[in-house]
Amino acid sequence: MTQTQLPTRLKKEPLIDAVFEMRVEAAAPLASLLPGLFRASLIEGEKLVPSRTQLASLPDEIRNADPQLRYGALVTMEWGLFRILVGDHMVAVGCKLPYPGWAKFREAISHVVKVLVDSKLVKVVDRYSVKYVDLIESDSLNAQIGSLNWSINIGGRQLSSEVAMLRSEFKIDDFQTIITVQTGAVVSSPIKQGVRGLILDVDSIFNSHRLAADEFLSQLGQRIDAIHSSNKRTFFECLTGATVESLEPEYGG
């Protein structure tokens, strides 16, 4: 898709996951302290009951020695339309399905980040990211591959109706953007059970180089709008015009 105007809404919403994440340097283990602060400060009258993840059963030494484990969630909390995930070095906000839209997602991110920074437990933000995962539904591998704006030739063989997985990293705007594509996927979620199609995962990351937490909060709105806009534009650039039309886009408003 090459047009400059992007849809404001898709009637046939393909999104299956949306997460905002911050990785931070903290003065104390966040997973032990933040759930209580969220319950007290986030929204009056709403109960946020923390649930420990399987990762929380591992010793601290093992988690901290592995970068993939170090930034994993140790506690999750259900919060209305959203889910809050907390590790000792990370905080994330995930959307429940159906996707509530960027305006509500943005407001939830702002609430969580403000509680986090106001707690004074975090001095430095190492990075933040926005990740959207979409499923372009189709039982046909040929149609799945044809739904994207891409062309892959390996050893003289053109990808046309095969199961494939591709992961690529690009510098897009100010962000490290990881685009992952998987054909032949079968997805089950609270609103989609055993649906076949192509998964398009766009993960936009800003490595903030030790940005002070107070400074990050003061510029939060423009920062998350910028990373969301870059992610959204990248998603639509990956699709053919016919695919966008099949999702019944709406413009303006």
C-alpha positions in Angstrom: 0.0 0.0 0.0 1.6 3.3 -1.1 -1.1 5.9 -0.5 -0.3 8.6 2.1 -3.7 8.7 3.9 -3.9 5.8 6.3 -7.2 4.3 7.5 -8.4 5.4 10.9 -10.3 2.1 11.4 -10.7 -1.3 9.9 -14.2 -2.8 10.1 -12.7 -6.3 9.7 -10.1 -5.8 12.5 -7.1 -8.2 11.9 -5.3 -7.4 15.2 -4.7 -10.2 17.6 -2.3 -8.6 20.1 -1.0 -5.1 21.0 1.6 -4.3 23.7 3.4 -1.2 24.9 6.6 -2.1 26.9 9.2 -0.1 28.9 12.5 -1.5 30.0 14.0 0.3 32.9 16.7 0.6 35.6 14.9 0.3 38.9 16.0 1.1 42.5 14.2 -2.0 43.8 12.4 -5.1 42.5 9.4 -3.7 40.6 7.4 -7.0 40.6 7.3 -6.9 44.4 6.3 -3.3 44.8 4.4 -2.0 41.8 1.3 -4.2 42.0 0.4 -2.6 45.3 1.0 0.9 44.0 -1.1 0.1 40.9 -4.0 -1.1 43.1 -3.9 2.0 45.2 -3.3 4.6 42.5 -4.5 3.5 39.1 -8.3 3.6 39.1 -10.5 4.0 42.2 -13.0 1.3 42.8 -11.4 -1.2 40.4 -9.7 -4.3 41.9 -6.4 -5.3 40.3 -5.6 -8.8 41.6 -1.9 -9.8 40.8 -1.2 -13.2 39.4 2.4 -14.7 39.4 3.7 -16.1 36.1 5.7 -19.3 35.7 8.8 -17.2 35.2 8.5 -15.9 38.8 9.4 -19.4 40.1 12.9 -19.2 38.8 15.7 -17.9 41.0 16.7 -14.2 40.5 20.3 -15.3 39.5 19.0 -17.4 36.6 16.6 -14.7 35.3 19.1 -11.9 35.5 21.8 -14.0 33.7 19.6 -14.4 30.6 18.5 -11.2 28.8 15.3 -12.9 27.5 14.4 -13.9 31.1 15.6 -10.7 32.7 12.9 -8.6 30.9 10.1 -11.2 31.3 6.9 -10.5 33.2 6.7 -11.9 36.8 3.2 -10.5 37.6 0.2 -9.9 35.5 -3.0 -7.9 36.5 -6.3 -7.7 34.7 -7.4 -4.1 34.3 -10.6 -3.5 32.4 -9.9 -3.5 28.7 -6.2 -4.0 29.4 -3.6 -6.2 31.1 -0.6 -4.9 33.0 2.6 -7.0 33.1 5.4 -6.3 35.6 8.9 -7.7 35.8 11.7 -6.4 38.0 13.1 -4.5 35.0 10.0 -4.0 32.8 6.4 -2.8 32.7 4.0 -3.4 29.9 0.4 -2.7 29.0 -1.4 -5.2 26.7 -4.8 -4.9 25.1 -7.5 -7.4 25.5 -9.5 -8.3 22.4 -11.4 -6.8 20.7 -8.9 -4.0 20.3 -10.3 -0.9 22.0 -8.5 1.6 19.6 -5.5 3.8 20.0 -7.2 6.6 22.0 -8.1 4.2 24.8 -4.8 2.3 24.6 -2.9 5.6 24.7 -4.8 6.7 27.8 -4.0 3.4 29.6 -0.3 3.7 28.7 -0.3 7.2 30.1 -1.9 6.2 33.4 0.5 3.3 33.9 3.6 5.3 33.1 2.6 8.1 35.4 2.2 5.7 38.3 5.5 4.1 37.5 7.5 7.4 37.3 5.7 9.0 40.3 6.7 6.0 42.4 10.3 7.1 42.2 11.3 3.5 41.9 12.6 4.1 38.3 15.3 6.5 37.5 16.2 5.6 33.9 14.2 4.3 30.9 16.5 2.1 28.7 14.0 1.5 25.9 10.3 1.5 25.1 8.4 -0.2 22.3 5.0 -0.7 20.6 4.2 -4.1 19.1 1.2 -5.0 17.0 0.4 -8.5 15.8 -2.2 -9.0 13.1 -3.7 -12.1 11.4 -4.6 -11.8 7.7 -7.2 -14.6 7.5 -7.1 -17.2 4.6 -7.0 -20.9 4.3 -4.9 -20.6 1.1 -1.2 -20.3 1.3 -1.1 -18.7 -2.1 -3.6 -16.0 -1.0 -1.7 -15.4 2.3 1.5 -14.8 0.4 -0.3 -12.6 -2.1 -1.7 -10.4 0.7 1.6 -8.7 1.4 3.7 -6.2 -0.6 6.8 -8.4 -0.9 8.7 -10.7 -3.2 11.0 -13.5 -2.1 13.2 -15.6 -4.3 15.5 -18.2 -2.8 17.9 -20.2 -4.9 15.8 -19.4 -8.0 12.6 -20.5 -6.3 9.9 -17.9 -5.9 7.9 -18.0 -2.7 4.3 -18.5 -3.8 2.4 -21.1 -1.9 4.8 -22.3 0.8 4.9 -22.3 4.6 7.5 -19.7 5.5 8.8 -17.5 8.4 10.7 -14.3 7.8 12.2 -12.0 10.4 13.8 -8.7 9.3 15.1 -5.6 11.1 15.0 -2.1 9.7 15.7 1.4 10.8 12.4 3.2 10.2 12.1 6.8 11.3 13.8 6.9 14.8 13.0 3.3 15.6 14.5 -0.2 15.3 11.6 -2.0 13.6 11.4 -5.8 13.6 8.9 -7.2 11.0 8.1 -10.9 11.4 5.9 -12.8 8.9 4.6 -16.3 9.3 2.5 -18.1 6.7 0.4 -21.2 7.4 -0.4 -20.0 11.0 -3.3 -21.3 13.0 -4.5 -18.9 15.7 -6.8 -19.3 18.7 -7.8 -16.4 20.9 -10.8 -15.4 23.0 -12.5 -14.1 19.8 -10.8 -16.3 17.1 -10.7 -20.1 17.4 -8.5 -22.2 15.1 -8.4 -19.4 12.4 -5.8 -19.9 9.6 -3.9 -17.2 8.0 -0.7 -15.1 7.8 0.7 -13.4 10.9 2.2 -10.0 10.4 4.1 -8.8 13.6 5.5 -5.3 13.6 7.6 -4.4 16.7 8.8 -0.7 16.9 11.6 -0.1 19.4 13.3 3.1 20.7 16.5 2.5 22.5 16.5 5.6 24.7 20.2 5.5 25.9 19.5 6.0 29.6 16.7 8.6 29.3 15.8 10.1 32.7 12.3 8.8 33.8 11.0 12.3 34.6 12.1 13.5 31.2 10.4 10.6 29.5 7.1 11.3 31.4 7.3 15.0 30.4 7.4 14.0 26.7 5.3 10.9 26.9 2.4 12.0 24.7 4.6 12.9 21.7 6.8 9.9 22.1 4.1 7.3 22.1 2.2 9.0 19.3 5.4 9.0 17.2 6.2 5.3 17.8 2.5 4.3 17.2 2.3 6.3 14.0 5.5 4.7 12.7 4.3 1.2 13.5 0.9 1.8 11.9 2.4 3.2 8.7 4.8 0.3 8.5 1.9 -2.2 8.9 0.0 -0.7 6.0 3.1 -0.4 3.8 3.4 -4.2 4.2 -0.1 -4.8 2.7 -1.2 -4.7 -0.8 -4.0 -2.3 -1.7 -6.4 -5.2 -2.3 -5.7 -6.5 1.2 -6.4 -3.2 2.8 -9.7 -2.9 0.9 -10.7 -6.4 2.0 -10.4 -5.2 5.6 -13.0 -2.5 4.9 -11.0 0.6 5.8 -12.6 3.8 7.1 -10.9 7.2 6.7 -11.2 10.4 8.7 -13.3 11.0 11.7 
